[in-house]
Amino acid sequence: MLGRLNHVAIAVPDLAAASAQYRTMLGADVTDPQALPEHGVTVVFIKLPNTKIELLEPLGEGSPIAAFLSKNPSGGMHHVCYEVEDILAARDRLRNEGARVLGDGEPKIGAHNKPVLFLHPKDFNGTLIELEQV
């Protein structure tokens, strides 16, 4: 069911500062910021030869990243994203196995304009998992 690792997401308190740090200190290719109001975040992606790093900053008061940063003020790893061929089939299979899909269980459009779902971290060894249809 799982495809390749799409990205590792890191929550940051200051997206501009974190982007500059990756760009100048590490020489990374960093995308322009993209606001995703439906997800409550603003993101940038750092392009790597084999995957991406996503930097997340809260967007709005109800942002799940704001809650994460209140517990981790310096930021930290937020989730990992895996690719799947068919997100609805993956969702149904996971539910049948007892995994909890966050939200209403219906895919939302993510930063890459593809359907995404999130899986409860308590079902996956404390790691929030995002699935993205390719």
TORPA-4810 file (N, C-alpha, C, O; in nm, 3 decimals):
<nodes>
NODE_1_0.082_-0.119_0.000_0.000_0.000_0.000_0.087_0.126_0.000_0.062_0.216_-0.080_M
NODE_2_0.188_0.134_0.087_0.269_0.255_0.094_0.362_0.266_-0.025_0.421_0.168_-0.071_L
NODE_3_0.373_0.388_-0.074_0.470_0.420_-0.177_0.592_0.484_-0.112_0.630_0.449_0.000_G
NODE_4_0.651_0.576_-0.183_0.773_0.638_-0.131_0.742_0.744_-0.025_0.628_0.790_-0.012_R
NODE_5_0.844_0.780_0.049_0.834_0.890_0.144_0.823_1.019_0.064_0.911_1.050_-0.015_L
NODE_6_0.716_1.093_0.084_0.697_1.218_0.011_0.769_1.333_0.080_0.841_1.409_0.015_N
NODE_7_0.750_1.345_0.213_0.819_1.450_0.288_0.815_1.424_0.437_0.735_1.345_0.487_H
NODE_8_0.904_1.493_0.507_0.904_1.500_0.652_0.869_1.644_0.686_0.930_1.737_0.632_V
NODE_9_0.773_1.664_0.774_0.726_1.799_0.808_0.781_1.842_0.943_0.780_1.766_1.040_A
NODE_10_0.829_1.966_0.947_0.884_2.024_1.069_0.805_2.151_1.099_0.798_2.241_1.016_I
NODE_11_0.746_2.157_1.219_0.676_2.278_1.262_0.779_2.379_1.310_0.873_2.344_1.382_A
NODE_12_0.761_2.504_1.270_0.856_2.610_1.307_0.778_2.732_1.358_0.668_2.759_1.311_V
NODE_13_0.836_2.805_1.454_0.768_2.925_1.504_0.779_3.044_1.411_0.697_3.136_1.418_P
NODE_14_0.880_3.046_1.322_0.902_3.159_1.232_0.945_3.103_1.096_1.061_3.068_1.077_D
NODE_15_0.851_3.097_1.002_0.876_3.035_0.873_0.983_3.110_0.793_1.067_3.047_0.729_L
NODE_16_0.981_3.241_0.797_1.080_3.319_0.722_1.221_3.292_0.775_1.315_3.275_0.698_A
NODE_17_1.236_3.289_0.907_1.368_3.264_0.967_1.415_3.122_0.938_1.532_3.101_0.905_A
NODE_18_1.324_3.026_0.949_1.362_2.886_0.922_1.399_2.867_0.775_1.494_2.796_0.743_A
NODE_19_1.324_2.931_0.686_1.354_2.922_0.542_1.491_2.981_0.513_1.570_2.922_0.439_S
NODE_20_1.519_3.097_0.572_1.649_3.161_0.551_1.762_3.074_0.605_1.869_3.066_0.544_A
NODE_21_1.739_3.010_0.718_1.840_2.922_0.777_1.872_2.805_0.683_1.989_2.775_0.660_Q
NODE_22_1.770_2.742_0.630_1.793_2.631_0.536_1.860_2.681_0.408_1.949_2.615_0.354_Y
NODE_23_1.816_2.797_0.360_1.870_2.851_0.236_2.016_2.893_0.251_2.100_2.857_0.168_R
NODE_24_2.049_2.967_0.357_2.184_3.020_0.370_2.281_2.922_0.436_2.392_2.903_0.387_T
NODE_25_2.240_2.861_0.545_2.332_2.773_0.618_2.351_2.639_0.548_2.462_2.585_0.547_M
NODE_26_2.243_2.585_0.490_2.251_2.453_0.430_2.252_2.457_0.277_2.268_2.353_0.213_L
NODE_27_2.236_2.575_0.218_2.238_2.588_0.073_2.120_2.520_0.005_2.132_2.473_-0.109_G
NODE_28_2.007_2.513_0.073_1.891_2.441_0.022_1.809_2.524_-0.076_1.809_2.647_-0.070_A
NODE_29_1.742_2.455_-0.166_1.646_2.513_-0.258_1.511_2.515_-0.185_1.451_2.410_-0.163_D
NODE_30_1.464_2.635_-0.148_1.342_2.651_-0.069_1.235_2.718_-0.156_1.262_2.819_-0.221_V
NODE_31_1.115_2.661_-0.157_1.005_2.719_-0.235_0.951_2.845_-0.168_0.984_2.875_-0.053_T
NODE_32_0.870_2.918_-0.240_0.801_3.033_-0.182_0.695_2.984_-0.084_0.644_2.873_-0.099_D
NODE_33_0.660_3.066_0.016_0.555_3.027_0.111_0.421_3.009_0.041_0.387_3.080_-0.053_P
NODE_34_0.345_2.912_0.091_0.212_2.882_0.038_0.116_2.872_0.156_0.134_2.787_0.243_Q
NODE_35_0.015_2.958_0.160_-0.087_2.953_0.265_-0.190_2.845_0.231_-0.239_2.839_0.119_A
NODE_36_-0.221_2.762_0.329_-0.322_2.657_0.315_-0.427_2.676_0.426_-0.423_2.607_0.527_L
NODE_37_-0.520_2.771_0.407_-0.618_2.801_0.512_-0.698_2.680_0.559_-0.732_2.671_0.677_P
NODE_38_-0.731_2.588_0.469_-0.810_2.470_0.506_-0.736_2.382_0.607_-0.798_2.311_0.685_E
NODE_39_-0.603_2.389_0.604_-0.521_2.310_0.696_-0.466_2.395_0.811_-0.406_2.341_0.904_H
NODE_40_-0.486_2.526_0.806_-0.439_2.613_0.913_-0.289_2.632_0.917_-0.232_2.651_1.025_G
NODE_41_-0.224_2.627_0.801_-0.078_2.638_0.797_-0.032_2.720_0.677_-0.104_2.734_0.577_V
NODE_42_0.088_2.772_0.689_0.163_2.824_0.576_0.286_2.734_0.565_0.349_2.702_0.665_T
NODE_43_0.320_2.693_0.442_0.427_2.595_0.423_0.529_2.643_0.321_0.499_2.726_0.235_V
NODE_44_0.648_2.590_0.333_0.749_2.594_0.227_0.805_2.453_0.217_0.799_2.376_0.313_V
NODE_45_0.858_2.420_0.101_0.921_2.290_0.082_1.068_2.310_0.049_1.105_2.399_-0.027_F
NODE_46_1.148_2.224_0.107_1.291_2.219_0.078_1.310_2.096_-0.010_1.281_1.984_0.031_I
NODE_47_1.359_2.120_-0.128_1.373_2.013_-0.226_1.505_1.940_-0.205_1.612_2.001_-0.202_K
NODE_48_1.496_1.810_-0.190_1.613_1.723_-0.176_1.614_1.625_-0.292_1.511_1.606_-0.357_L
NODE_49_1.728_1.562_-0.321_1.732_1.469_-0.433_1.635_1.350_-0.421_1.586_1.300_-0.522_P
NODE_50_1.606_1.306_-0.298_1.525_1.185_-0.281_1.390_1.208_-0.212_1.309_1.115_-0.203_N
NODE_51_1.365_1.330_-0.163_1.238_1.361_-0.096_1.230_1.511_-0.073_1.300_1.588_-0.139_T
NODE_52_1.145_1.553_0.020_1.132_1.695_0.054_1.122_1.708_0.206_1.086_1.614_0.277_K
NODE_53_1.155_1.827_0.254_1.127_1.867_0.391_1.022_1.976_0.381_1.036_2.069_0.302_I
NODE_54_0.918_1.966_0.461_0.814_2.068_0.465_0.829_2.144_0.596_0.830_2.084_0.704_E
NODE_55_0.840_2.277_0.588_0.839_2.361_0.707_0.700_2.419_0.720_0.645_2.473_0.624_L
NODE_56_0.641_2.408_0.840_0.503_2.450_0.867_0.501_2.561_0.970_0.572_2.554_1.071_L
NODE_57_0.420_2.662_0.946_0.399_2.770_1.042_0.248_2.784_1.061_0.173_2.767_0.965_E
NODE_58_0.202_2.814_1.183_0.057_2.830_1.204_-0.002_2.940_1.118_0.061_3.043_1.094_P
NODE_59_-0.125_2.917_1.074_-0.203_3.017_1.001_-0.339_3.024_1.067_-0.422_2.934_1.049_L
NODE_60_-0.364_3.128_1.143_-0.490_3.143_1.212_-0.487_3.083_1.352_-0.399_3.004_1.386_G
NODE_61_-0.586_3.123_1.431_-0.591_3.083_1.572_-0.622_2.935_1.592_-0.579_2.876_1.691_E
NODE_62_-0.695_2.873_1.500_-0.732_2.733_1.516_-0.632_2.636_1.457_-0.661_2.517_1.443_G
NODE_63_-0.514_2.685_1.424_-0.415_2.600_1.358_-0.367_2.487_1.449_-0.334_2.511_1.565_S
NODE_64_-0.364_2.364_1.397_-0.309_2.254_1.477_-0.160_2.273_1.504_-0.107_2.217_1.600_P
NODE_65_-0.093_2.351_1.421_0.050_2.377_1.442_0.070_2.469_1.562_0.171_2.457_1.632_I
NODE_66_-0.023_2.561_1.587_-0.013_2.648_1.705_-0.016_2.565_1.831_0.062_2.590_1.924_A
NODE_67_-0.104_2.465_1.836_-0.110_2.378_1.954_0.019_2.299_1.969_0.069_2.283_2.080_A
NODE_68_0.073_2.250_1.858_0.200_2.177_1.861_0.312_2.267_1.914_0.392_2.225_1.998_F
NODE_69_0.319_2.391_1.864_0.425_2.483_1.906_0.410_2.529_2.050_0.509_2.566_2.113_L
NODE_70_0.288_2.528_2.102_0.271_2.565_2.244_0.338_2.461_2.333_0.384_2.493_2.443_S
NODE_71_0.344_2.337_2.287_0.411_2.229_2.361_0.558_2.218_2.325_0.638_2.167_2.403_K
NODE_72_0.594_2.267_2.206_0.731_2.258_2.154_0.769_2.395_2.096_0.772_2.411_1.974_N
NODE_73_0.798_2.495_2.181_0.815_2.632_2.134_0.927_2.652_2.031_0.921_2.745_1.952_P
NODE_74_1.027_2.566_2.032_1.135_2.578_1.934_1.101_2.511_1.802_1.174_2.525_1.704_S
NODE_75_0.990_2.438_1.799_0.951_2.361_1.680_0.994_2.216_1.693_1.042_2.174_1.798_G
NODE_76_0.976_2.141_1.586_1.015_2.001_1.586_0.942_1.923_1.478_0.855_1.976_1.409_G
NODE_77_0.979_1.796_1.466_0.917_1.711_1.365_0.768_1.697_1.394_0.729_1.664_1.506_M
NODE_78_0.686_1.723_1.294_0.542_1.718_1.311_0.479_1.592_1.252_0.398_1.527_1.318_H
NODE_79_0.516_1.556_1.128_0.459_1.436_1.067_0.547_1.386_0.953_0.637_1.456_0.907_H
NODE_80_0.519_1.265_0.909_0.580_1.210_0.788_0.468_1.183_0.688_0.357_1.146_0.726_V
NODE_81_0.498_1.202_0.561_0.399_1.185_0.456_0.444_1.074_0.362_0.555_1.078_0.309_C
NODE_82_0.356_0.977_0.342_0.381_0.867_0.249_0.285_0.877_0.131_0.171_0.921_0.146_Y
NODE_83_0.332_0.836_0.017_0.247_0.834_-0.101_0.169_0.703_-0.109_0.219_0.597_-0.071_E
NODE_84_0.046_0.712_-0.158_-0.038_0.595_-0.185_-0.101_0.612_-0.323_-0.124_0.724_-0.369_V
NODE_85_-0.128_0.501_-0.388_-0.189_0.504_-0.521_-0.335_0.548_-0.516_-0.380_0.628_-0.598_E
NODE_86_-0.410_0.495_-0.419_-0.554_0.519_-0.409_-0.586_0.554_-0.263_-0.591_0.465_-0.178_D
NODE_87_-0.608_0.680_-0.236_-0.626_0.725_-0.098_-0.753_0.670_-0.034_-0.754_0.643_0.086_I
NODE_88_-0.860_0.654_-0.111_-0.984_0.600_-0.054_-0.969_0.452_-0.020_-1.018_0.408_0.084_L
NODE_89_-0.903_0.377_-0.106_-0.878_0.236_-0.076_-0.786_0.223_0.046_-0.807_0.136_0.130_A
NODE_90_-0.685_0.310_0.055_-0.595_0.309_0.170_-0.671_0.342_0.298_-0.653_0.276_0.400_A
NODE_91_-0.757_0.444_0.292_-0.838_0.482_0.408_-0.926_0.366_0.454_-0.932_0.334_0.573_R
NODE_92_-0.995_0.303_0.359_-1.086_0.194_0.394_-1.010_0.076_0.453_-1.056_0.016_0.551_D
NODE_93_-0.897_0.044_0.396_-0.815_-0.067_0.448_-0.767_-0.036_0.590_-0.774_-0.121_0.679_R
NODE_94_-0.719_0.087_0.612_-0.670_0.126_0.744_-0.782_0.123_0.847_-0.762_0.076_0.959_L
NODE_95_-0.899_0.174_0.812_-1.012_0.170_0.904_-1.050_0.027_0.939_-1.080_-0.004_1.055_R
NODE_96_-1.049_-0.062_0.839_-1.081_-0.203_0.865_-0.979_-0.267_0.959_-1.012_-0.363_1.030_N
NODE_97_-0.857_-0.215_0.959_-0.751_-0.266_1.047_-0.754_-0.198_1.184_-0.675_-0.232_1.272_E
NODE_98_-0.845_-0.102_1.203_-0.859_-0.036_1.333_-0.790_0.098_1.346_-0.790_0.155_1.455_G
NODE_99_-0.730_0.150_1.239_-0.663_0.280_1.245_-0.767_0.392_1.242_-0.872_0.380_1.179_A
NODE_100_-0.735_0.501_1.311_-0.823_0.619_1.313_-0.774_0.722_1.211_-0.658_0.763_1.211_R
NODE_101_-0.867_0.762_1.125_-0.840_0.869_1.029_-0.889_0.998_1.094_-1.002_1.004_1.143_V
NODE_102_-0.806_1.100_1.095_-0.843_1.225_1.160_-0.943_1.305_1.077_-0.958_1.284_0.957_L
NODE_103_-1.012_1.395_1.144_-1.114_1.477_1.078_-1.236_1.394_1.045_-1.271_1.300_1.117_G
NODE_104_-1.301_1.430_0.937_-1.422_1.358_0.898_-1.393_1.235_0.813_-1.485_1.166_0.769_D
NODE_105_-1.264_1.208_0.788_-1.227_1.090_0.710_-1.227_1.111_0.561_-1.189_1.021_0.485_G
NODE_106_-1.270_1.228_0.517_-1.270_1.259_0.374_-1.141_1.332_0.338_-1.100_1.422_0.411_E
NODE_107_-1.078_1.294_0.228_-0.954_1.361_0.188_-0.976_1.510_0.164_-1.081_1.554_0.117_P
NODE_108_-0.873_1.587_0.199_-0.867_1.729_0.167_-0.756_1.748_0.065_-0.671_1.660_0.048_K
NODE_109_-0.757_1.859_-0.003_-0.651_1.888_-0.099_-0.533_1.949_-0.023_-0.549_2.047_0.050_I
NODE_110_-0.416_1.889_-0.042_-0.296_1.932_0.028_-0.214_2.032_-0.052_-0.259_2.085_-0.154_G
NODE_111_-0.093_2.056_-0.005_-0.004_2.156_-0.063_0.037_2.125_-0.206_0.073_2.216_-0.281_A
NODE_112_0.032_1.998_-0.245_0.069_1.960_-0.382_-0.053_1.945_-0.472_-0.045_1.886_-0.580_H
NODE_113_-0.167_1.999_-0.427_-0.294_1.989_-0.499_-0.338_1.845_-0.523_-0.397_1.813_-0.625_N
NODE_114_-0.307_1.761_-0.426_-0.347_1.620_-0.431_-0.422_1.587_-0.303_-0.401_1.653_-0.201_K
NODE_115_-0.508_1.485_-0.305_-0.583_1.447_-0.186_-0.491_1.393_-0.076_-0.399_1.316_-0.102_P
NODE_116_-0.518_1.437_0.049_-0.441_1.391_0.165_-0.535_1.353_0.279_-0.647_1.403_0.290_V
NODE_117_-0.486_1.265_0.364_-0.552_1.226_0.489_-0.445_1.216_0.598_-0.327_1.193_0.569_L
NODE_118_-0.487_1.233_0.723_-0.395_1.216_0.835_-0.444_1.102_0.924_-0.565_1.085_0.943_F
NODE_119_-0.350_1.027_0.977_-0.380_0.913_1.065_-0.336_0.945_1.206_-0.232_1.008_1.228_L
NODE_120_-0.415_0.900_1.303_-0.391_0.933_1.444_-0.254_0.881_1.489_-0.222_0.764_1.465_H
NODE_121_-0.174_0.967_1.554_-0.041_0.923_1.598_-0.044_0.810_1.701_0.051_0.732_1.708_P
NODE_122_-0.149_0.800_1.779_-0.154_0.692_1.879_-0.164_0.555_1.814_-0.135_0.453_1.877_K
NODE_123_-0.204_0.552_1.688_-0.213_0.425_1.617_-0.084_0.389_1.545_-0.071_0.279_1.491_D
NODE_124_0.014_0.482_1.544_0.138_0.461_1.469_0.261_0.503_1.550_0.342_0.584_1.505_F
NODE_125_0.271_0.448_1.670_0.390_0.465_1.754_0.421_0.611_1.784_0.538_0.650_1.791_N
NODE_126_0.319_0.693_1.800_0.338_0.833_1.836_0.371_0.923_1.719_0.408_1.039_1.741_G
NODE_127_0.359_0.874_1.595_0.393_0.954_1.478_0.267_0.987_1.399_0.193_0.897_1.359_T
NODE_128_0.245_1.115_1.377_0.136_1.159_1.290_0.174_1.124_1.147_0.284_1.158_1.101_L
NODE_129_0.084_1.056_1.076_0.112_1.012_0.939_0.015_1.082_0.845_-0.106_1.087_0.868_I
NODE_130_0.071_1.135_0.739_-0.009_1.191_0.630_0.003_1.096_0.512_0.112_1.048_0.481_E
NODE_131_-0.108_1.070_0.446_-0.109_0.995_0.321_-0.145_1.090_0.209_-0.238_1.170_0.222_L
NODE_132_-0.071_1.081_0.099_-0.099_1.166_-0.017_-0.114_1.078_-0.139_-0.028_0.994_-0.168_E
NODE_133_-0.224_1.097_-0.211_-0.246_1.020_-0.333_-0.156_1.073_-0.444_-0.144_1.194_-0.463_Q
NODE_134_-0.093_0.980_-0.516_-0.007_1.022_-0.628_-0.074_0.991_-0.761_-0.017_1.019_-0.866_V
</nodes>
